[in-house]
Amino acid sequence: MIGILLAILAALVQSIGDIGKKRISQIYHPFLVNWIPISIGLILNFTYLFIVGFPEVNWPDFLSCLLLAVILLVIIEIRFVKALTSGDLSLVMPFGSFIPVINSLYAWVLLGEEPTFIADHRCWILGNVCGSITKWRTSSSVQSYPE
């Protein structure tokens, strides 16, 4: 139960961050917009690790996974900020509702975790609700012009 509450809190905080990225990306270059949260995150994480202490790490495995994750994160964030810059937030953000479904597929293929019926249907229902609300909001605000 605490995991679900933390996930909801993380989603709320991330949505506020995405709104901030949208506003900042209209002023500054997407590369700069990416480095602001990454730099702040590094400072906060290293501060926490210095206080709590660094855990034992298998460095060869850790560094290879970290390198891949950093490369993919930079590519993803640049694409995301460019999408925010060129599109409406209400049109770009609903694509994030597909992430849980894609994650469950990756976890099944790469980690061998069996997707559960309830989790997959929860993700599907949540994605459809978010998509429907967004479609309704954008269709009511979009004006059509005769051809």
Secondary structure as GFF3:
##gff-version 3
##sequence-region A 1 147
A	DSSP	alpha_helix	2	25	.	.	.	ID=ss1
A	DSSP	alpha_helix	30	52	.	.	.	ID=ss2
A	DSSP	alpha_helix	59	86	.	.	.	ID=ss3
A	DSSP	alpha_helix	89	92	.	.	.	ID=ss4
A	DSSP	three_ten_helix	93	98	.	.	.	ID=ss5
A	DSSP	alpha_helix	99	106	.	.	.	ID=ss6
A	DSSP	pi_helix	107	111	.	.	.	ID=ss7
A	DSSP	alpha_helix	117	141	.	.	.	ID=ss8
###
